[in-house]
């Protein structure tokens, strides 16, 4: 009976891990799937490793979180050294997972990385480690496969899992009725992020922009999508005092996106999610200045929004850091609300992005790639790979 370990990090990794586990067992029912993850992986029948916490404390400031991260790392390292596993799958979260991949490789396990480190953002700094400790990389963005292959690392593009999580189409009138919106008045969707700090920084800017927009768009209706990682009541707390009514919708980001005429979106996966659904948007990013400056120094990107990165050019406005003001945001949003030609042109560009992401079924294709690693020998990995090989 094959034994596969899936190691995830944040909430999105837990969802991808659950979908991957379900797909693995659908293809090979006798597989024992172990994991480090959360409630979604547990609900998918994954046997979570007793005594090992999830990895999503990594990157969160605080001594207690640092201690928890260290405990998790050493506990999982011990597990990897003593257990017999056919394949170890790491999902996203490279800060911790690449370190653990090194441990798994040295322990003689086959190592697969799903939703791989974004070497196109970090340059060549991680490629040598990946080439030494990872047997196969599975990517979800269309341009990533060529980058990894040019670096000499076996890689497969399986499509984006978002295509399995988004319905082929949505009934906007029905959604507006469900959320209590007037059918004729415009709806502005607010997606302020999946972390509390993001919401506290970005939602006030979005709301101030909405106040300005409401002056020229009477009846403007606001829907805020609350991520499952955001405490209940936080959006209401932040929204108090702005003089606008905000309907908070929990755990239904797709539906909020589909119901809206326009979205104000925190930079992240949500921008690609909105592209798949096809709703025009403005991207906003803000962080403490030290965090922003460090990111600018480390990350090599022309664009910050995933939708623009995948498109290869700017199809959606991006307001970053000092540009992320209520005035600029209301200006960009107002242009898209009143200029139907610009709004429709963006919808056409978003459809092209969706088509580039492949076909639905990413989790099943990823599962097949994982199962194909069973029984292979782990020896010297990709000797042709070198630092920076084939990377811009």
N, C-alpha and C positions, 0 to 999 in steps of 0.2 A: 504493500500500500504506500503510495507516494506521500511524503510529508513536505508541505510548503509553508514557509513562514512569510507573512506579510507585515511590514513595518510601516506605519503611517505617522503623520505629524498632526497638522491642524485639522479642523472640522472637514474641510473639503477632501483631505486625504482619507479620512474615515469613510466618507461616502464612496470615493473611488475604490477604496479597499473592499468595501462591502460588495460593490458591483463586480469587482474582479473575482472575489471569492465565489459569488453565485455563478459566474460564468465558468470558472474552473470546474466546479462540481457538476455543472450542466454538461460539460464536455467529458469529464472523467469523474463519475460519482464516487469512486472509492478513495478519492484524495482526502487526506487529513489536512485541514487548513488551520494553522495556528496564527496568532497575530498579536500585535501591539496596536491598539486602536481604541475606538469608543463604542457608543451605543449602536451605531449603524452596523459596524462589523459584528458585534455580538448578536444583533437581531438577524444577521445573515448566516448565523451558525458557526462563525469563526470561534475557535477556542482561544480566548484571550489568555495570555501568559500570566499566571497568578503572581502578584507582587510587583509587577512592572507597570509603572504609570505611563500614560500617554506622553508623547514627546513634545506636545505643543507648549510646554513651559519654556522651551528654548527660545531665546530672543526676547523674553519678557524680563524687564529689569526687576531686581530685588534679590536679596540674599537668599530668602526662602526658596524662590524659584530656581536659583542657581544650584542650591543644594539638592532640590528635587531632580533637576536635570542630571546632575552628577550621579545620583543614586540610580536613576533610570539607565544611564549609559553603562555603568559598571555591572548592573544586574543583567542587562541584555547582552553585554560582552561575555559574561560568564555563561549565559545560556547558549550563545552561539558556539562557544568553545567546547561545550560538553555534549550537545545534542547532535543527533544524526538527522540531517535535513537534505532533501533532494534539491531544493531551490530556495533561496532567500530573495524576496522581492521588496525593494525599497520604493516608497512612493513619495515623490516631491521632497520638501523639507531637507535640502542638502546640507545645511549647517551641521546637523547631527548625523544624518543618514550616511553621508560620505565617510565619516569617521567609523561608523558601524560597518559600512561596506568593507573597509579595510580589515576589520576584525573577522568578518564572515569569510572573506577571501583567504586570509591566512589560516582559518580553521578548515579550509578545503571545501567550502560550499560553493555551488554555482550561484552567481549573483546576477540578478536582473534589476535594472533601474527603470521604473515606470513613471511617466511624467518627469522627465529627466532634468538635471540641472541646466539652467539656461546659459549655456556657454556663449551664446550670442550677446548676452547682456554683460557677462563677467569677463569676456575676452578669453584668453588662453590659460588663465590662472588655474583652472580646475581640470584641464583636459588630461594632463599627465597622470594625476591620481585616478581619474575615471578609467583611463586605458589600462592601468595596472590592476584595478580591483573589481571591475565590472565586466561580466561576460557578454551581456547584451543590454542595449539601451532601447527602450520603447518610448517613442515620442508622440505628441498629440498636436503639434503645430507643423504645417506642411513644409516649411523651409528648414526644419531642424535635422531631418534625416541626412541631407547632403552635407551639412556641417560635420556631423559625427562621422559619416563615412569617409570624408576627406581627411579626417584625423585618424583614420585606420581603426575605428571602433564599430563592431557589428551593430546595426541599428535598423529599426523598423518603424515606419509611420503607420499608425492604426486608425487615425481619425480622432476627432475630439469627443470626449464623453459627454459634453454638453448637448450634443445632438441626440443623445438617448434620454436626456432629462427635459427636453423642450418638446412640446406638442407640435405636430406638423403645422397647425394653425390654431388660432384662438378667436372666439366670438367676442369682439370688443364690446358690443352693445350688452351682451349678457353679463360680462365682467363688470361693466359700469353699473348695471342694475344691482349686481351682487354687493358692490362696495358702496352703494347709496349715492352715486353720482348722477347729475343731470346729463342726459344724452347729448344735448346740444352745446354745452359749455366745455371749454378746453380743460384737459387734465394734465397736470404737471407731476411726473413721478420723481420722487426723491430717493436716491440710494446712497446714503452717506457712509457706507462701509460696514465691515463685519467685526470691527474692534471698537471698544468703548472710546478709546482716545480719538480714533478717526471721527466718530460720531460727534464728539464734543468739539472738535476743531472744525469740521466741514458743515455740519447741519446748520449752525447759525448763519454761515455765509449763504447757504442755499435758501434759508428762510428770508434773510434780508433781500436777496435777489427776487424771491417770490413776491414780497411786499411791493417792490418796485414794478414787477410785471403786472400785478393785479390792478395797478392804476391805469394801465392802458389795455388790459384784457379783463374787463368786468366779468365776474362770475368764475374766474380762474379757480379750479379745484385742485387740491393738493393731496397726494397719496404718498406716504413714507413707507418703504419696504424695510421691515425690521428683520435682520438676520437672526438665526437661532442662537448665535453667540452673544447677542446683545441683551442685557438685562431688561426685563419687562419694566415699563415706566420710564426708561431713560429718554426715549424720543419725546414723550409727553413733557418730561421735566425740561429738556432743552428747548422745546417749542413754546413753552409758556412765556407770555409777555410779548410775543411778536405781532399779535393782533390778527393772525390768520388761522383758519381752521385747518388742521392737518389730520387726515385719517391714517392711523397706523395700521398696517397690514403685516401680520407676522407669518413668516415662513412661506410666503407666496410671491417671491420676487418675479417669477416669470409672468404671473397674472398681473402684477402691478405694471410691469414693462409693457405688456400687451394692451392694457387698458388705457395707457397714457398716450397723449399726442407728442410729448417731448419728455426726455429724461435728463436730470442732473445726476451724474454718476461719479462716485469716487473711483479713482484709478484702481484697476485690478481686474479679476476674472469677470466681474459684472459687466465690463464694457464689451467683452466678447459675447457674453450671454445676451446682452441687448442687441448686438449685431445679428445673432442667430434669430432672434425674434423679429428684428427689423425696425425697431423704433428709433427715430432720430434722437441724438443725445449731445450733451456737452460734458466733457470730462474735466474733473477738478481734482487737484492734489494739493495737500498741505501737510506739513510735518514740522516738529521743532527744528529750528535752523541748523543745529549741530547734526541732527539726523539727515536733513536734506543735503547739507554740504558733504557729509561723508558718502551718501549715496551717489551724488554727482561725481565724486572722485573715483568711486569704485566701479560704477556701472557705465558702460559705454553704449548709449542708445541715443538715436535722434528723436525718438518719440517715447512717451511714457505709457500711453494707452495700448493695451494688447490689440485692440481693433485696428489701430493705425500700424502697429508693428506687423501684423499679419497682412494688412493691405499693402505694405511697403511704401506708403505715402500717407500724408495727413488727410483723412477723409472726415474726421471728427475734430472739432476745436478742443484744444487742451489748454487749461488754465492752471499753471503750476506755481506754487509757492506765492511769491509776491504778486503774480498776475491773478491769483485766485481771490478777487475782491467781489463784493456784491454788485458793484457797478459794471465790471467786465462780464460777470456771469449773466446779469440781466440783459446786457447788450447782446451777447451771443445767443442767449435763449430767445430773446425777443425777435431777433432776426429770423430764426427758424420758425417761430410761431406765426409770423406775418408773411414770410416769403415762401409760398408753397413750391415755387420752382426749386429753391435751395433745399427745402425739406425733402422733396421727391428725389432730387439728385442724390441726397445722402442715402435714402432708402435703396436706390439702385446700387450704390457702392456697397452698402451693407449686405445686400443679396450676394454680391460677388465674394465677399468675405466668407459668408456662410457656405457657399459652394466650394470654396478652397479648403474647407475643414474636413472634407471627405464625406463618407456616408455614415449613417447610424450603424451601431454595432461595434464601437471601439472596445468596449470591455470584453466582448467575445473574442475579437481578434487579439487583444492583449493576452487573454487567457491561453489562447492557442500558442502564442509565442513563449509564454512561461512554461507550458507543458512540454514544448519541444526541447527545453533545456534538460529535462530529466534524463539521467543516464549518461550525459556527456562528461568527459573528463575535464577536470580543472587543472590546467598547467600554466605555462607562460602565456600571458594575455597580450594579444595584439602587438607584437614586437615592432611592427612598422609605425605604430603611433608615436608621435613625438610632440613635445610642447609646441603648441601653436600650429601644428600641421594643418594646412588647408584653411585656417581661420583668417578672417580679415584682420 
